[in-house]
Amino acid sequence: MREGFVKTTMQPDAPDRQLDRRIVAALEQRPEVAIDAGFAARVATRVAARVPRQRAVQKALTPVVGRRVGMVALVVLLVAMTAAAPASAGHSVAALAVEWSLCVEFLGVALWLGLTSRSSL
């Protein structure tokens, strides 16, 4: 053996073993859960008071936001179709495919807006 070299073993010392045992014992204990008698009633009243207000806001905002987004999409698609029209006049297959894709999207959004406005009346 070289001078100054100390051989160490990989076995833990007695205090380390005791600490490990205490940690394992603490982790294996089940916590005691105590719930107040009125807890469920308190939670139910808070949820019941909050739900109708949230539903009213959702019902009021959802159709308005959807229609506005649909209208903006129609305008953007119309501008894109107008910009792509000169390129598709040159009989480029890619430009023609883009033009037709924009047309189909435009018709789909217009149809969706038309159907949702009739059903909400």
N, C-alpha and C positions, 0 to 999 in steps of 0.2 A: 504494500500500500504506500502511496505517496505521502509525504509529510504534509500535514495540514488538511488532508482530505478526511472528512468524517462520513462514514456510511450511515445513511438514514433509512429507516424503514417506512413503509407506506401505511402502517397500522396507526390509527388514531390513538391518542392518549386517553386516559380515563376521564378527564374533564370533558373532552370532546364527545365521548360516548354518552356521557350523562346529558350533555346539551342536546345531542341527537335524539335521545329517548324522550326528553321533555318536549322537543319540537314535534315529534311524531305523536306523542300523547295529546298535545294541544290540537293538532290537526285532526285527530281521529274523534275528538269530542263533538257531539252534535250540539248545535246552538239551540237554546230554548227560545221559542217564538211565542210572543204574547200579543194578541190583537185585542184592542178595546171592543166592548160590546157594541158601541154605536158607530164603529168605523165604517161599516158597509153602508149604513144609512147616510152618513156625512158625504161619502164619495158619490153615492147615487144622487143626492140632491144637487151637488155641484155639477155633475155631468148633465143632469136633466135641465138645469138652468142654462147651460152653455150650448147645448145641441140645437134648439130651435133658432137661436140667434145666428149660429153659423150657417144653418140651412137657408135661412132667409137671405143672408148675404150671398151665398153661393147661387141661389136661384136668381137673384137680381143681377149679378155680374156676369154669369156664364154666357147667356145669349148675347149680351151687348159686346163683350170682348170677342166672342166668336165671329159675330157679324163684322166688327171693325177689322179684325185680322183678315177675314175673307175679302173685304173691300180693298184693303191694302194689297193683298195678293193679286186681285184682279188688275189693279193699276200697274203693279210691277210686271205682271205677265204681259199686259198690253204694250208696255214700253219695250220689253224684251222682244216681243214679236215684231214690233215696228223696226227695232234695230237689226234684227236678224233677217228681215225680208229682202233687202238688197243682196245679201250673200246667197240666199236660196234661189234668187232669180238667175244666177249663173249656173244652175244645174249641178251644184256640188252636192254629193250624196250626204256628207256630214251636215252641211248647213240645212239641207232639206229635212233631215231627221230631227235636228234641233228645232226647226220651225214647227214641224208636226207635233213634236213632244210638247212644245209650249202651247200649241192650239188645244191639244187634248187636256192639258192641265187647266187651261182657261175655261174650257167647257165644263170640266168637272167641278171647278170651284163655283162657277156660275149656277150650275145645276144644284149644287149643295146649298148655296145661298137661297135659291128659289124655293127649294123644298123645305128648308128650315123656317123660312119666313111664313109660309102657309101653315105649317103645323103649329106655330106659336100663336097664331091668331085665335 
